[in-house]
């Protein structure tokens, strides 16, 4: 699909509304688990680890609470031991409050308040700039794993800033706000 067709398709996906966060983008079949890892090794190793985590939750534990007790630490692939693939194909934490009617089952080592660079910027932007960012994501040809890794290592937000036409007003704003990353 050409870049123009992807952009037009992305524009239609939100029909004027934009999501509050970029962690789950069902319109693009993307979910991000970038906040659940540290220095990811490779997409292949992540897929294997997440498949193992999913199997462990389904086959070895009687409840999410019991599973939570075993999720402390990070795997060799660089992700949290709690990250799984859900039935709908999205990837994330089954212990997160959004998956448990508001109850937080995450363990003490979880960085509950962590926000990636992209999300911190995104939350401050006006709707038009958010849409431009979502269009950028749509053109990126990401899957959940590459999307999560790109958010985690800040490469996605950097490519967006590099692709975005710089204006005098945006340069002034960046200069006075100290917000240059």
Steps between C-alpha positions, in 0.01 A plus 500: 500500500638842410580760764211721376250215532627419851467865599144524366407176675652627827301824474175304468579278800443769761234710324598817684544335839836387626582260783618644834803270497700309241540179701211319334416586139247238390435694178856409395503161674776626731550465870805628682682335787801730477464602865533132601856452390854611501742482210311247290728239344309418179149464366542124463612454861218724621241292314636179653511648851149640477370167371664334802351757739156444345533123534613535862198711593253267329649163599694542822307743719155488654456878508654827391589572862710182523653575157590853622720354773725345232539805276770690687797581280575526133562211260807450283297635206468829686130491590305463821399146595134607506466613135268264311303477179126528560230304317435798268865507389598810698804485726525646847475442871216287637570651842432860388196670659334538158495120474366449854207739549728763656691266734877523462659154526845604379799415721718743690767520230257626235564858386131593532538867414749463216413673175713471190632810328239471224207484743628792709516718187175367354298584812602869475419549133195649333274266307648592159852408606375178663336408171824573316682268740238226451538538124876463546441178697259372233759556227766323707396145417534390864389187676445493875859397568674753279257771619576423867873495437483830305311666787734353759822619335344834388574437132133549405473846655838599354396398147176692544684816602745456211216446250288786628551827316658743743335839530626818654231472768599143592867599525409794726282282718774237533761766580292655778352183646829309513311213338741401227501117504 
